[in-house]
Amino acid sequence: MVIGIGRGETRLSTVRHEYGHYKQQRLMGLLLYTPIVAIPSLISATNNTGSVHSNKWYEKWATNWGDNGWIWW
């Protein structure tokens, strides 16, 4: 699992968000997560501003899961 945190990133909210992506991958498995979340997220992050990217359903889901606790089922 690759978590994309930029160089010098220190915000806990970013770490939590990326942890939410980790939870998504654990739930979906790599074969579903990669084409449904990972690739669209990478494309969105590359081509859009922060607010456009963060409003995608898979980004909101990651933020929600990351913000709602560090415990995995």
C-alpha positions as CSV (number, residue, x, y, z in Angstrom):
1,M,0.0,0.0,0.0
2,V,1.3,3.4,-1.0
3,I,0.2,6.5,1.0
4,G,0.8,9.7,-0.8
5,I,1.9,12.4,1.6
6,G,4.0,15.2,0.2
7,R,7.4,16.2,1.3
8,G,7.3,18.3,4.5
9,E,3.6,17.5,5.1
10,T,2.9,17.6,8.8
11,R,-0.8,18.1,9.1
12,L,-2.5,15.4,11.1
13,S,-5.6,15.8,9.0
14,T,-3.6,14.7,5.9
15,V,-2.2,11.6,7.8
16,R,-5.8,10.7,8.9
17,H,-7.1,11.1,5.3
18,E,-4.4,8.9,3.9
19,Y,-5.2,6.3,6.6
20,G,-8.7,6.4,5.4
21,H,-7.5,5.4,2.0
22,Y,-5.6,2.5,3.6
23,K,-8.9,1.4,5.2
24,Q,-10.6,1.6,1.8
25,Q,-8.0,-0.6,0.3
26,R,-8.3,-3.1,3.2
27,L,-12.1,-3.3,2.7
28,M,-12.2,-3.4,-1.1
29,G,-9.0,-5.4,-1.7
30,L,-6.3,-4.3,-4.1
31,L,-8.1,-5.5,-7.2
32,L,-11.1,-3.3,-6.6
33,Y,-9.4,-0.4,-4.8
34,T,-6.9,0.2,-7.5
35,P,-9.2,1.0,-10.5
36,I,-12.1,2.4,-8.4
37,V,-10.3,4.6,-5.9
38,A,-6.5,4.7,-6.4
39,I,-6.2,5.6,-10.1
40,P,-9.1,8.1,-10.1
41,S,-7.7,9.7,-7.0
42,L,-4.2,10.0,-8.5
43,I,-5.6,11.5,-11.7
44,S,-7.8,13.9,-9.7
45,A,-5.0,15.0,-7.4
46,T,-2.8,15.7,-10.4
47,N,-5.4,17.6,-12.5
48,N,-7.5,19.4,-10.0
49,T,-7.3,22.0,-7.3
50,G,-7.6,21.0,-3.7
51,S,-11.4,21.7,-3.3
52,V,-12.3,19.9,-6.6
53,H,-10.2,16.9,-5.6
54,S,-11.4,16.8,-2.0
55,N,-15.1,16.8,-3.1
56,K,-14.8,13.5,-5.0
57,W,-16.8,10.7,-3.3
58,Y,-13.7,8.5,-2.7
59,E,-11.9,11.4,-1.1
60,K,-14.8,12.3,1.2
61,W,-15.0,8.7,2.1
62,A,-11.3,8.5,3.0
63,T,-11.5,11.7,5.0
64,N,-14.6,10.5,6.9
65,W,-13.0,7.1,7.8
66,G,-9.7,8.7,8.7
67,D,-11.4,11.3,11.0
68,N,-13.6,8.7,12.7
69,G,-11.0,6.8,14.5
70,W,-7.7,5.0,14.1
71,I,-9.0,1.5,15.1
72,W,-9.5,-0.9,12.3
73,W,-12.4,-3.3,12.8
